[in-house]
């Protein structure tokens, strides 16, 4: 568990906004090596899946220990086997793992036909990866080939599921901000005191002012996650530091010219698939995240809500959609979205 303290370094790195896209991916591949690398290096790439089941890779990078000369033979083997579309331009096996936030290839039934081909990647037999796919259709993938198929411990999977949620949140900020500095909806000191806030948002509600208590608690957790004591308990640190505060704001570090540190709250709500006016904004968010294949626990962590709140919102949305089960509700929700997009 010692190297898992580096997970917090990875979380910090995920929210860096001072690198271009290529540099960002390269930096993440290298800084993730201490927690993912099992002797064969680490790969990372961003991708665009808005076109459906055949995403396009935007930027690709590997850590120092990964030998890029392994990849051509791997792609050739995938193509020869005819089991999947795999190339330097397209992620391999996306149809199998695209709905997962993290996973081990040998534990995914649909990946079994591809698993033997991993031997071309340094003689590996398996792989473990984190997948940060936003509802916008843009994603970030970081993975490592493994020499054995030994099962990854559940506790480790839980931690990387949280890591994936932060990657998604951070990647969305980068995409929304472009080359600009994201606008602060609120500025707080590290102890959670609200120093500045936008008084009214576009809908006319109180925005951050009305959520000051939630922001204060989140800022304290955000600040404490960096303490030496908290770094010794990565599970607790990541449980407390959430990607979003009440499904709306992400917290970032900010320093002024005098070196004083502040915490800024940035509007970062996930995009929603919104086909029904009778569903609330959060019900739309819950349904959209669930449509990505995320569990109630994952959704709660991603949005900064409690699991019970997620379940209540899911139940309400299910009733409004006239469905009897979660599966049926998601199918009806998807059908409405597809009809809207036609």
C-alpha positions as CSV (number, residue, x, y, z in Angstrom):
1,X,0.0,0.0,0.0
2,X,3.1,2.3,0.3
3,X,3.1,3.2,-3.4
4,X,-0.6,3.9,-3.2
5,X,0.2,7.2,-1.5
6,X,1.3,8.2,-5.0
7,X,-2.3,8.0,-6.0
8,X,-2.8,11.4,-4.4
9,X,0.0,12.8,-6.5
10,X,-1.8,11.4,-9.5
11,X,-5.0,13.2,-8.4
12,X,-3.1,16.5,-8.1
13,X,-1.5,15.9,-11.5
14,X,-4.9,15.2,-13.1
15,X,-6.1,18.7,-12.3
16,X,-3.0,20.4,-13.9
17,X,-4.1,23.0,-16.4
18,X,-0.7,24.4,-17.4
19,X,0.1,21.6,-19.9
20,X,-1.0,21.2,-23.5
21,X,-3.0,18.0,-24.3
22,X,0.0,16.0,-25.4
23,X,2.1,17.1,-22.5
24,X,-0.7,16.3,-20.1
25,X,-1.1,12.7,-21.3
26,X,2.6,12.2,-21.2
27,X,2.8,13.5,-17.7
28,X,0.0,11.3,-16.5
29,X,1.6,8.2,-18.0
30,X,4.8,8.9,-16.1
31,X,3.3,9.9,-12.8
32,X,0.9,7.0,-12.8
33,X,3.8,4.5,-13.2
34,X,4.5,4.1,-9.4
35,X,1.0,2.9,-8.8
36,X,0.3,1.0,-12.0
37,X,3.5,-0.3,-13.5
38,X,4.2,-4.0,-12.8
39,X,7.4,-4.2,-14.8
40,X,6.2,-3.5,-18.3
41,X,5.4,0.2,-18.1
42,X,2.2,2.3,-18.5
43,X,0.2,3.6,-21.5
44,X,-2.1,6.6,-21.6
45,X,-4.3,8.2,-24.2
46,X,-7.3,10.5,-24.6
47,X,-10.0,9.5,-27.0
48,X,-13.2,10.8,-28.7
49,X,-16.1,8.3,-28.5
50,X,-18.8,10.7,-29.7
51,X,-19.0,8.7,-32.9
52,X,-20.2,5.5,-31.2
53,X,-18.4,2.2,-30.8
54,X,-15.2,3.2,-32.7
55,X,-13.4,5.9,-30.7
56,X,-10.6,7.8,-32.1
57,X,-7.4,8.3,-30.1
58,X,-6.3,12.0,-29.8
59,X,-3.1,11.8,-27.9
60,X,-1.1,8.8,-26.9
61,X,1.9,8.4,-24.5
62,X,3.9,5.7,-22.6
63,X,6.0,5.7,-19.5
64,X,9.8,5.2,-19.8
65,X,9.6,1.5,-19.0
66,X,7.1,0.7,-21.8
67,X,8.6,-0.3,-25.1
68,X,6.6,1.2,-27.9
69,X,8.0,-1.3,-30.4
70,X,5.7,-3.9,-28.9
71,X,2.6,-2.2,-30.3
72,X,2.9,-2.8,-34.0
73,X,3.0,-6.6,-33.5
74,X,0.1,-6.4,-31.1
75,X,-2.1,-4.5,-33.5
76,X,-1.1,-6.8,-36.4
77,X,-2.1,-9.8,-34.3
78,X,-5.4,-8.2,-33.4
79,X,-6.1,-7.5,-37.0
80,X,-5.1,-11.0,-38.1
81,X,-7.3,-12.6,-35.5
82,X,-10.2,-10.5,-36.6
83,X,-11.5,-10.1,-33.0
84,X,-11.6,-6.4,-32.7
85,X,-10.7,-3.1,-34.3
86,X,-7.3,-2.2,-32.9
87,X,-4.8,0.3,-34.2
88,X,-2.8,3.3,-33.2
89,X,-5.9,5.4,-34.0
90,X,-8.5,3.2,-32.3
91,X,-8.6,1.7,-28.8
92,X,-8.6,-2.0,-28.7
93,X,-11.6,-3.7,-27.0
94,X,-13.6,-0.6,-26.4
95,X,-16.9,-2.4,-26.8
96,X,-15.9,-4.6,-23.9
97,X,-14.5,-2.1,-21.4
98,X,-16.0,1.3,-22.5
99,X,-18.7,1.1,-19.8
100,X,-16.2,0.4,-17.0
101,X,-14.4,3.0,-14.8
102,X,-11.6,0.5,-14.2
103,X,-11.0,-3.1,-14.7
104,X,-8.7,-6.1,-15.3
105,X,-8.9,-7.6,-18.8
106,X,-8.9,-11.2,-17.6
107,X,-12.0,-10.4,-15.5
108,X,-14.0,-9.1,-18.5
109,X,-15.6,-11.9,-20.4
110,X,-15.7,-10.0,-23.7
111,X,-12.0,-9.5,-23.5
112,X,-11.1,-13.2,-23.5
113,X,-10.6,-13.4,-27.2
114,X,-8.0,-10.6,-27.1
115,X,-6.2,-11.7,-23.9
116,X,-3.8,-14.2,-25.6
117,X,-2.7,-11.4,-27.9
118,X,-1.3,-9.4,-25.0
119,X,1.8,-11.7,-25.2
120,X,3.0,-9.3,-27.9
121,X,3.3,-6.6,-25.3
122,X,6.4,-7.7,-23.5
123,X,5.1,-11.1,-22.9
124,X,2.2,-9.9,-20.7
125,X,-0.8,-12.1,-19.9
126,X,-3.2,-9.5,-18.6
127,X,-3.8,-5.7,-18.2
128,X,-5.3,-3.4,-15.7
129,X,-6.7,0.0,-16.7
130,X,-8.5,3.1,-15.6
131,X,-11.1,4.5,-17.9
132,X,-12.4,8.1,-17.4
133,X,-15.3,8.5,-19.9
134,X,-17.3,11.6,-19.6
135,X,-20.9,11.8,-20.7
136,X,-19.8,14.2,-23.4
137,X,-18.2,11.2,-25.2
138,X,-14.6,12.2,-24.5
139,X,-12.4,9.9,-22.4
140,X,-9.0,9.4,-20.9
141,X,-7.5,5.9,-20.5
142,X,-4.5,4.8,-18.4
143,X,-3.4,1.2,-18.2
144,X,-0.6,-1.2,-17.6
145,X,0.2,-4.7,-19.0
146,X,0.5,-7.4,-16.3
147,X,2.8,-10.4,-16.3
148,X,0.2,-12.6,-14.5
149,X,-3.5,-13.0,-14.3
150,X,-3.5,-12.8,-10.5
151,X,-6.7,-11.0,-9.4
152,X,-6.4,-7.3,-8.5
153,X,-7.6,-6.9,-4.9
154,X,-11.1,-5.4,-4.5
155,X,-9.7,-2.6,-2.3
156,X,-7.3,-1.5,-5.0
157,X,-10.1,-1.6,-7.6
158,X,-12.2,0.7,-5.4
159,X,-9.3,3.2,-5.1
160,X,-8.8,3.3,-8.9
161,X,-12.5,3.7,-9.4
162,X,-12.3,6.9,-7.4
163,X,-9.2,7.8,-9.4
164,X,-11.2,7.4,-12.6
165,X,-13.9,9.7,-11.3
166,X,-11.3,12.4,-10.6
167,X,-9.8,11.9,-14.0
168,X,-13.2,12.4,-15.7
169,X,-13.8,15.6,-13.7
170,X,-10.4,17.0,-14.4
171,X,-10.5,16.1,-18.0
172,X,-13.9,17.9,-18.3
173,X,-12.5,21.0,-16.8
174,X,-9.6,21.0,-19.3
175,X,-12.0,20.5,-22.2
176,X,-14.4,23.2,-21.0
177,X,-11.7,25.7,-20.3
178,X,-9.8,25.2,-23.5
179,X,-6.7,27.3,-23.3
180,X,-8.3,29.7,-20.8
181,X,-8.1,29.8,-17.0
182,X,-11.4,28.4,-15.7
183,X,-13.6,31.1,-14.1
184,X,-14.0,30.8,-10.3
185,X,-17.6,30.6,-9.1
186,X,-16.2,31.0,-5.5
187,X,-12.9,31.6,-3.7
188,X,-12.3,30.0,-0.3
189,X,-9.4,30.0,2.1
190,X,-8.0,26.5,2.9
191,X,-10.1,26.4,6.1
192,X,-13.3,26.7,4.1
193,X,-14.2,30.4,4.7
194,X,-16.0,31.8,1.7
195,X,-14.0,34.9,0.5
196,X,-15.8,35.6,-2.7
197,X,-18.8,34.2,-4.6
198,X,-20.9,34.9,-7.6
199,X,-24.1,36.1,-6.0
200,X,-26.5,34.7,-8.6
201,X,-26.1,32.1,-11.3
202,X,-27.7,32.1,-14.7
203,X,-30.9,30.5,-13.3
204,X,-31.2,33.2,-10.7
205,X,-30.7,30.9,-7.6
206,X,-28.1,31.5,-4.9
207,X,-25.6,29.2,-6.4
208,X,-22.4,28.9,-4.3
209,X,-23.8,31.2,-1.6
210,X,-26.6,28.8,-0.9
211,X,-24.2,25.9,-0.8
212,X,-21.6,27.6,1.4
213,X,-21.8,24.9,4.0
214,X,-21.3,22.1,1.5
215,X,-18.3,24.0,0.0
216,X,-16.8,24.6,3.4
217,X,-16.9,20.9,4.2
218,X,-15.6,19.9,0.8
219,X,-12.7,22.5,1.0
220,X,-11.6,21.1,4.4
221,X,-11.6,17.6,3.1
222,X,-9.8,18.8,0.0
223,X,-7.1,20.5,2.1
224,X,-6.8,17.6,4.6
225,X,-6.3,15.1,1.8
226,X,-2.8,16.7,1.3
227,X,-1.7,16.4,5.0
228,X,0.9,13.8,5.9
229,X,-1.5,12.1,8.2
230,X,-4.2,11.7,5.5
231,X,-1.6,10.6,2.9
232,X,-1.0,7.6,5.2
233,X,-4.6,6.6,4.7
234,X,-5.3,6.9,1.0
235,X,-8.7,5.2,1.3
236,X,-9.9,7.8,3.7
237,X,-8.4,10.7,1.8
238,X,-10.0,9.6,-1.5
239,X,-13.3,8.9,0.2
240,X,-13.4,12.5,1.5
241,X,-12.0,14.3,-1.5
242,X,-14.7,14.0,-4.1
243,X,-14.6,15.1,-7.7
244,X,-17.6,17.3,-7.3
245,X,-19.5,19.2,-4.6
246,X,-23.2,18.6,-4.7
247,X,-22.9,17.5,-8.4
248,X,-21.9,21.0,-9.5
249,X,-18.4,22.4,-8.6
250,X,-14.9,21.0,-8.6
251,X,-12.2,22.4,-6.3
252,X,-8.8,23.6,-7.5
253,X,-5.7,25.0,-5.9
254,X,-4.9,28.7,-6.6
255,X,-2.0,30.8,-5.6
256,X,-1.8,34.6,-5.8
257,X,1.3,36.7,-6.6
258,X,2.3,36.7,-2.9
259,X,2.2,32.9,-2.8
260,X,-0.9,32.8,-0.6
261,X,-3.0,29.6,-1.3
262,X,-6.7,29.7,-2.0
263,X,-9.2,27.1,-3.1
264,X,-11.4,28.0,-6.0
265,X,-14.8,26.3,-6.9
266,X,-15.2,25.9,-10.6
267,X,-18.5,25.1,-12.3
268,X,-18.1,21.6,-13.6
269,X,-21.4,19.8,-13.8
270,X,-21.3,16.7,-16.1
271,X,-23.2,17.0,-19.3
272,X,-26.6,15.4,-19.2
273,X,-28.8,13.6,-21.7
274,X,-32.0,15.6,-21.1
275,X,-35.0,14.4,-23.0
276,X,-37.7,15.0,-20.4
277,X,-38.8,18.3,-18.9
278,X,-40.4,16.5,-15.9
279,X,-37.1,15.1,-14.8
280,X,-35.1,17.4,-12.5
281,X,-31.5,18.4,-13.3
282,X,-30.1,15.9,-10.8
283,X,-32.4,13.2,-12.0
284,X,-31.0,13.8,-15.5
285,X,-27.5,13.6,-14.1
286,X,-28.2,10.4,-12.3
287,X,-29.7,8.8,-15.4
288,X,-26.9,10.0,-17.6
289,X,-24.2,8.6,-15.3
290,X,-26.1,5.3,-14.9
291,X,-26.4,5.1,-18.7
292,X,-22.6,5.0,-18.8
293,X,-22.8,1.8,-16.7
294,X,-21.9,3.3,-13.4
295,X,-23.2,1.9,-10.1
296,X,-25.0,3.9,-7.5
297,X,-21.9,4.0,-5.4
298,X,-19.8,5.2,-8.3
299,X,-22.4,7.9,-9.2
300,X,-22.6,9.1,-5.6
301,X,-18.8,9.5,-5.5
302,X,-18.6,11.2,-8.9
303,X,-21.3,13.7,-8.1
304,X,-20.5,14.4,-4.5
305,X,-23.8,13.0,-3.2
306,X,-24.8,10.3,-0.8
307,X,-25.6,6.8,-2.1
308,X,-29.1,7.2,-0.5
309,X,-29.7,10.4,-2.5
310,X,-28.7,8.7,-5.7
311,X,-31.1,5.8,-5.0
312,X,-33.9,8.2,-4.3
313,X,-33.3,10.2,-7.5
314,X,-33.0,7.0,-9.5
315,X,-36.3,5.8,-8.0
316,X,-38.1,9.1,-8.8
317,X,-36.7,9.1,-12.4
318,X,-37.8,5.5,-12.9
319,X,-41.4,6.3,-11.8
320,X,-41.5,9.4,-14.0
321,X,-40.4,7.3,-17.0
322,X,-43.1,4.8,-16.3
323,X,-40.7,2.0,-15.8
324,X,-40.7,-0.8,-13.2
325,X,-36.9,-1.5,-13.1
326,X,-33.6,0.4,-13.4
327,X,-32.9,-1.5,-16.6
328,X,-36.2,-0.6,-18.1
329,X,-35.8,3.0,-17.0
330,X,-32.4,3.3,-18.7
331,X,-33.8,1.7,-21.9
332,X,-36.7,4.2,-22.0
333,X,-34.3,7.1,-21.2
334,X,-32.0,6.1,-24.0
335,X,-34.9,5.7,-26.4
336,X,-36.0,9.3,-25.6
337,X,-32.5,10.6,-26.1
338,X,-32.2,8.8,-29.4
339,X,-35.5,10.2,-30.6
340,X,-34.5,13.7,-29.5
341,X,-31.2,13.5,-31.4
342,X,-32.8,12.3,-34.7
